[in-house]
């Protein structure tokens, strides 16, 4: 498999200036740049600049993925648009970093060696996939931290329960009401569904529609003229979405906007507790699966026992058809008899009767060869025959189809 890397950036609620587009276009000889994003793919070599520095200078969202199992998702927020402490609550050492750089807040989730089948489409024309997570960016600006929690959950899972550190994070409302952007994030980083279900049990419901209706009735009068002028100037020079988020937060503090719910107002999740809850679910599901498999196995063995002599006689009859398809059916019927013998611990008797059946047709080499490959006769095998036997046995572990007993004989 050839090497593949994809570097993608996107803006949110704004367009790059012509000068910025030109500067970004000079970062690589084959980078694709639009008014709202950029993308460059590599099948060999790599991007020669720090992609996070590019994010900070020009963009709001950065996505990286490689086909050897690495993903990075990073966001850049204007300072003041999101409380630093809210973001820091979801930091995980060596995986999720929250920092202040050049007047911005940067969240970087680096899932190195996240071994899975990545969604890299090897040079497709779908544009800058960083835009896939623009909705996550907008939700974080609005104080909805579900995406951050999902990143935290995956980071803790990668570190594992054996780590001595206790990992905790605020549980945002709405984990049981995930939408398409969260589903895409789950697909991107691959979170254990049982872990997620354990977290959902701690999460309260929320009504996003109510929050937006309050936004529509906002008044800036409590700010005073100086702050109103400040926000107006910010709108002309900064990301409008970030300015709006900062404005709403300030109005909330003044009692004129939506109620603000920072991380301190949420219940907190302890990863080890979530992992333990998920393990209990997995163990219970495995137990039920084993019980169901055992129930089906008993029914299967009872059916074999009830048809034991019919299986022997029907297998013998199919051999007399003297064609390869008939031989295959006969051997499958014998496989059912072997399953019964293993259950009863009467394999010696089974192999005796199998040898007698093979001896009854000494000239049918095709049938006898199939008996040997299935392991019913013959012990002195060359390496090629042994390899064929192992492959056959591996491919025929499942119970046989007993409807073979009723198949029309040619």
C-alpha positions in Angstrom: 0.0 0.0 0.0 1.4 3.4 -1.0 1.8 6.3 1.4 -0.9 8.9 1.6 -1.3 12.1 3.6 -3.9 14.8 3.4 -3.6 18.3 4.9 -6.8 20.4 4.9 -7.6 23.8 6.3 -10.9 25.8 6.3 -12.2 29.2 7.4 -15.5 29.7 9.3 -17.8 32.5 8.4 -15.2 34.5 6.5 -13.2 34.4 3.3 -9.4 34.7 2.8 -8.2 37.9 1.3 -6.5 37.8 -2.1 -3.2 38.4 -0.5 -3.7 35.5 2.0 -4.8 33.2 -0.8 -1.6 34.1 -2.7 0.6 33.5 0.3 -1.1 30.1 1.1 -0.8 29.1 -2.6 3.0 29.6 -2.3 3.3 27.1 0.5 3.3 24.1 -1.9 3.6 23.6 -5.6 0.4 21.6 -5.8 -1.8 23.0 -3.0 -5.4 23.8 -3.9 -6.6 27.1 -2.4 -10.2 28.5 -2.4 -11.7 31.5 -0.7 -12.6 29.4 2.3 -10.0 26.6 2.5 -7.0 24.8 1.2 -5.9 21.2 0.7 -2.7 19.4 -0.3 -2.3 15.7 -0.7 0.9 13.7 -0.8 1.6 10.2 -2.0 5.3 10.7 -1.2 7.1 13.5 0.6 5.3 15.7 3.0 4.2 19.3 3.7 7.3 21.4 4.4 5.7 23.9 6.8 4.1 23.6 10.3 0.4 23.1 9.5 -0.6 24.5 12.9 1.2 27.7 12.1 -0.7 27.9 8.8 -3.9 27.3 10.8 -3.1 30.2 13.2 -2.1 32.6 10.4 -4.9 32.0 8.0 -7.6 29.5 9.0 -10.0 28.2 11.7 -10.1 24.4 11.2 -7.3 22.0 10.3 -7.6 18.3 9.5 -4.8 15.8 8.8 -5.1 12.1 8.0 -2.6 9.5 6.8 -3.2 6.0 5.7 -0.8 4.6 8.3 -3.2 5.5 11.1 -2.8 9.1 12.2 -5.4 11.9 12.4 -5.2 15.5 13.6 -8.1 17.8 14.2 -7.3 21.4 15.3 -9.3 24.5 15.9 -8.2 28.2 16.2 -10.4 30.6 18.1 -10.1 34.3 18.7 -9.0 35.0 22.2 -12.1 35.9 24.2 -14.5 34.1 21.9 -14.3 30.9 24.1 -13.2 30.7 27.7 -9.7 29.1 27.9 -10.6 27.1 31.0 -13.6 25.5 29.2 -11.3 24.2 26.5 -8.5 23.3 28.9 -11.0 21.0 30.8 -10.8 18.6 27.8 -7.0 18.5 27.5 -5.2 15.1 27.6 -1.5 15.0 27.9 0.3 14.1 24.6 -2.9 13.9 22.6 -5.2 17.0 23.2 -3.3 20.2 23.7 -4.9 23.6 24.4 -2.7 26.6 24.1 -2.7 30.4 23.6 -0.7 31.4 20.6 -0.4 34.9 18.9 -3.7 36.1 20.4 -5.6 32.9 19.6 -6.7 29.8 21.4 -5.6 26.6 19.7 -7.1 23.2 20.4 -5.0 20.4 18.8 -6.1 16.7 19.0 -3.3 14.5 17.6 -4.3 10.8 17.3 -1.0 9.3 16.3 -1.0 5.6 15.6 -4.8 5.5 15.8 -4.7 2.2 13.8 -7.9 2.0 11.7 -9.1 2.1 8.1 -8.9 5.9 7.4 -11.3 7.8 5.2 -8.5 9.0 2.8 -9.9 8.7 -0.7 -6.5 8.8 -2.4 -6.5 12.0 -4.4 -10.3 12.5 -4.9 -11.8 15.8 -5.9 -14.1 16.4 -2.9 -12.3 19.7 -1.9 -11.0 20.6 1.5 -12.4 18.1 4.0 -11.4 20.4 6.9 -14.8 21.9 6.2 -16.4 18.7 7.5 -15.7 19.9 11.0 -16.8 23.5 10.6 -20.0 22.7 12.4 -18.0 21.4 15.4 -16.1 24.7 15.4 -19.4 26.7 15.4 -20.8 24.5 18.2 -17.8 25.1 20.4 -18.1 28.9 19.8 -21.7 28.6 21.0 -20.7 26.8 24.2 -21.7 23.3 23.0 -18.7 21.1 23.9 -19.9 17.7 22.6 -17.2 17.5 20.0 -14.5 18.3 22.6 -15.9 15.6 24.8 -15.8 13.0 22.0 -12.2 13.9 21.3 -11.4 13.6 25.0 -13.1 10.2 25.2 -11.1 8.8 22.3 -7.8 10.3 23.7 -8.4 8.5 27.1 -9.3 5.3 25.3 -6.0 5.4 23.4 -4.0 6.0 26.6 -5.8 3.1 28.2 -6.9 2.1 31.7 -3.5 1.0 32.7 -2.3 4.6 33.0 -2.1 5.7 36.6 -3.4 9.2 35.9 -7.1 9.9 36.6 -8.8 11.5 33.5 -11.8 13.6 34.1 -13.8 16.0 31.9 -17.2 17.9 32.0 -20.0 16.0 30.5 -21.9 18.3 28.1 -25.6 18.1 27.6 -26.9 16.4 24.5 -24.6 13.4 24.1 -27.8 11.4 23.5 -28.8 13.8 20.7 -25.7 13.7 18.4 -26.2 15.1 14.9 -24.4 14.6 11.6 -21.3 16.6 12.5 -20.8 14.4 15.6 -21.4 11.2 13.6 -18.7 12.3 11.1 -16.3 13.0 14.0 -17.0 9.6 15.4 -16.2 8.0 12.1 -13.0 10.1 11.8 -11.5 9.0 15.1 -13.4 5.7 15.8 -14.7 5.8 19.4 -15.8 2.6 21.1 -19.6 2.6 21.1 -19.9 1.1 24.5 -17.8 3.8 26.0 -19.9 6.4 24.3 -23.1 4.8 25.6 -21.7 4.9 29.1 -21.1 8.7 28.7 -24.5 9.2 27.3 -26.0 7.9 30.5 -24.4 10.8 32.3 -25.5 13.5 29.8 -28.6 15.6 30.2 -30.8 16.5 27.3 -30.8 20.0 25.9 -33.0 22.1 23.6 -30.8 23.9 21.1 -33.8 25.6 19.5 -34.5 27.4 22.7 -31.0 28.8 22.8 -31.3 30.2 19.3 -34.7 31.8 20.0 -33.0 33.7 22.9 -30.2 34.8 20.5 -32.8 36.5 18.3 -34.0 38.8 21.1 -30.6 40.0 22.2 -30.1 43.7 23.1 -26.7 45.4 23.2 -27.9 48.3 25.2 -26.5 47.0 28.5 -23.0 47.1 27.0 -22.6 50.9 26.9 -21.3 52.8 23.9 -17.6 52.0 24.3 -18.2 48.2 24.3 -20.7 48.5 21.4 -18.1 50.4 19.4 -15.5 47.7 20.3 -17.7 44.9 19.0 -18.6 46.9 15.9 -15.0 47.4 15.1 -14.3 43.7 15.8 -17.0 42.7 13.3 -15.1 44.7 10.6 -11.8 43.1 11.2 -12.3 39.7 12.8 -14.2 36.4 12.4 -17.9 37.4 12.7 -18.8 34.0 14.3 -16.1 34.5 16.9 -17.2 38.1 17.6 -20.8 37.0 18.0 -19.8 34.3 20.4 -17.8 36.8 22.5 -20.7 39.3 22.4 -23.2 36.7 23.6 -21.0 35.6 26.4 -20.5 39.2 27.6 -24.3 39.8 27.4 -24.8 36.6 29.3 -22.6 37.9 32.1 -24.6 41.1 32.2 -27.8 39.2 32.4 -29.1 40.3 29.0 -28.2 37.2 27.0 -28.7 33.4 27.1 -27.7 31.8 30.3 -24.0 30.8 30.2 -23.1 27.3 31.2 -19.3 26.9 31.6 -17.6 23.6 32.4 -18.1 24.1 36.2 -21.8 23.7 35.8 -21.6 20.2 34.2 -21.3 16.9 35.9 -17.8 15.4 35.4 -17.0 12.1 33.9 -14.2 9.9 35.2 -12.8 7.8 32.3 -12.0 4.8 34.5 -15.7 4.7 35.5 -16.8 4.9 31.9 -14.4 2.2 30.9 -15.7 0.0 33.8 -19.3 0.5 32.8 -18.5 -0.3 29.1 -16.6 -3.4 30.2 -19.7 -4.6 32.1 -21.9 -4.1 29.1 -19.4 -5.9 26.9 -19.1 -8.8 29.4 -22.9 -9.1 29.6 -23.3 -9.0 25.8 -20.5 -11.7 25.4 -22.3 -13.8 28.0 -25.6 -13.6 26.2 -23.8 -14.3 22.9 -22.2 -17.4 24.3 -25.5 -18.7 25.8 -27.2 -18.2 22.4 -24.4 -19.9 20.6 -24.5 -22.8 23.0 -28.3 -23.0 22.6 -28.0 -23.2 18.8 -25.2 -25.7 19.2 -27.3 -28.0 21.3 -30.2 -27.8 18.8 -27.7 -28.6 16.0 -26.2 -31.6 17.8 -29.6 -33.0 18.7 -30.6 -32.8 15.1 -27.4 -34.6 14.1 -28.0 -37.3 16.7 -31.6 -37.8 15.5 -30.4 -38.2 11.9 -27.1 -40.0 12.5 -27.7 -43.2 10.4 -29.5 -41.2 7.8 -26.4 -38.9 7.4 -24.2 -42.0 6.9 -26.5 -43.5 4.3 -27.2 -40.3 2.5 -23.5 -39.5 2.3 -22.8 -42.9 0.8 -25.6 -42.4 -1.7 -24.2 -39.1 -2.9 -20.9 -40.7 -3.5 -22.5 -43.1 -6.0 -23.4 -40.1 -8.2 -19.7 -40.0 -9.1 -19.3 -36.3 -9.8 -17.4 -33.6 -8.0 -20.5 -31.7 -6.7 -21.9 -35.0 -5.2 -18.5 -35.7 -3.5 -18.6 -32.2 -1.9 -22.1 -32.8 -0.5 -21.0 -36.2 0.8 -18.0 -34.7 2.6 -20.1 -32.0 4.1 -22.5 -34.6 5.5 -19.6 -36.4 7.0 -18.4 -33.2 8.6 -21.7 -33.1 10.5 -21.1 -36.6 11.7 -17.6 -35.6 12.8 -19.1 -32.7 14.8 -21.3 -35.2 16.6 -18.4 -37.6 17.2 -16.3 -34.8 18.8 -19.2 -33.8 21.0 -19.6 -37.4 22.1 -15.9 -38.0 22.2 -16.3 -41.0 19.8 -13.9 -39.7 17.1 -12.2 -43.2 16.9 -15.5 -44.8 15.8 -16.2 -42.0 13.4 -12.8 -42.4 11.6 -13.2 -46.2 11.5 -16.5 -45.8 9.6 -15.1 -43.1 7.4 -12.2 -45.3 6.4 -14.7 -48.1 5.6 -16.7 -45.8 3.4 -13.6 -44.7 1.5 -12.5 -48.3 1.1 -15.9 -49.2 -0.4 -15.1 -46.8 -3.3 -11.4 -47.6 -4.0 -11.4 -46.2 -7.6 -13.1 -42.9 -6.8 -9.9 -40.9 -6.3 -11.8 -37.6 -6.4 -14.0 -38.6 -3.4 -11.0 -40.2 -1.5 -8.9 -37.0 -2.1 -11.7 -34.9 -0.6 -11.9 -37.2 2.4 -8.2 -36.9 2.9 -8.2 -33.1 2.6 -11.1 -32.9 5.1 -9.1 -34.9 7.6 -11.3 -38.0 7.7 -8.7 -40.4 6.3 -5.0 -40.3 5.8 -2.2 -39.1 8.1 0.9 -39.2 5.9 0.5 -35.9 4.0 3.0 -33.9 2.1 3.3 -30.1 2.9 1.0 -29.1 0.1 -1.7 -31.6 1.2 -1.3 -30.4 4.8 -1.7 -26.8 3.7 -4.9 -27.7 1.8 -6.3 -29.6 4.9 -5.6 -26.6 7.2 -7.4 -24.3 4.8 -10.4 -26.7 4.4 -10.7 -27.1 8.2 -10.5 -23.3 8.7 -13.2 -22.7 6.2 -15.6 -25.3 7.5 -15.9 -24.5 11.2 -19.6 -23.6 11.0 -22.3 -26.2 11.5 -23.4 -27.9 8.3 -26.7 -27.2 6.6 -28.9 -30.1 7.5 -31.2 -29.3 4.6 -28.6 -31.2 2.5 -30.3 -34.3 3.8 -33.4 -33.3 1.8 -31.7 -32.2 -1.4 -32.9 -34.0 -4.5 -30.6 -36.7 -5.6 -29.5 -36.5 -9.2 
